[in-house]
């Protein structure tokens, strides 16, 4: 059962923007104290790291392919994680997954993830 719920995916033209959101499925799940991340998976490919926000100081890191275009952030008052995606490219098309961990400082690999969302589809057209 997914502990996280993503929203905000959709169809957008290349160069456009989308903002993804991720909230816990239950109030007992406190995402503000966890390392959180976004991963994505294109058809026939592995699930790849996109961006992470650290558990302690909210530092952020990005995959080279999205750095400068995507921004990960969280709103602690709303217990919500975001991914602002600007200047979208066709190869950004994938299912985007929210991920969390209470045991890692940051999330860079799928093996470090404790909690997943069900994913939200992002499709970028030419």
N, C-alpha and C positions, 0 to 999 in steps of 0.2 A: 504494500500500500504506500502510495506516494505521500511523503510528509510535507512536500512543497507544491505549490500550485502556480504555474506560470500563466501569463496572459500578455496580450499585446502584439502577438504575431500577426502576419497577414501578407498580402500581396502588395508590392511596391515597385516602382520603376527604378532602374539604375540611377544613382545620384540622390535618391530620396532618403527619408529617415523613418525610423520606427523606434519606439521605446517599449522595451519589455519590462514586465513587473513580475515579482515572485513573492508570494506570501506563504507563511506556514498554513497547513491545513487545520491545525488546532492551536488554540491560544496557549497551550502549555509549551509549545515549541518556540523558544526564544532565539530567533535568528540573529539578534543584535550581539550575542556573545559568541557567535561562531565564525569560523572562517567560511566565507561564501564565494561562489564562483559561477561562471557560466561556461558551459561546454556546448559544442554543436556537433551534429552528425549529419553528413550528407549521404544520399543513397549509395549503398555499397561501400561506404568508407567507415573508418574507425571514428569513435567519439573523441573529438579533439578539444583541447583547452582553448578558451577564448580570453577570459579575464578572471582575476581573483581580487578579493579585498581581504586584507589580513584581519585575523581575529582580534589582535591587541590594539593596533594603532591606526587601523583603516588605511594602511598603505595599499597601493594598487599595482598590479602588474598585468601586462597584456601580451597576447601572442603578437609576433611581429606583423602578421598579416592584417591586424585590426588596429594596431597602435596609431594614435592620432585621429582615428575615425570613431572609435567606440569609447564609451565612458561607463565604468561600473561605479555604482554608488549605493548607499543605503540610507534609509530614513528610519532612525531608531524609534522615533515616536510612533511610527506606523508599522514597525517591524516588517519592513518591506525592502527588498533588494531590487535595483533597477539596472538595466543595460540600455543606455542611449546609443543608438546606432545611426551614424550620419554617413553620407556619401556611400551608400550601399552599392556593392558590386554584385554582378550575377553570381560570382563564386562564393558569395555570402549565403546563398540559398542552402538551407539546412533546417533540421529540427533543433531548436535551442533548448537546452536543459539547464535548470537551476540546480545547484548542488551545495551541500553544506557539510561541515564537519565540526565536531566539538573537541576532537583530539589533535587536529592539525592547526598550525599557525596560519597556513595559507593552503590553497588547493591548486595544484598544477597537474595532477594525474588522476585518472579515474579510480585508481586503487586507493587513494587517500579519502575518497568521498564516503561519508556515512549515510547521507540522505539525498534523494533525488526527487525532482519533480517529474511529471509525466511528459513534459516537452510541449513546445509550441512551434508551429511551422512558420518559417520565414521564407518567402519566395520573392526573389528579385528578378524582374523581367527587363529585357533590353528596350 
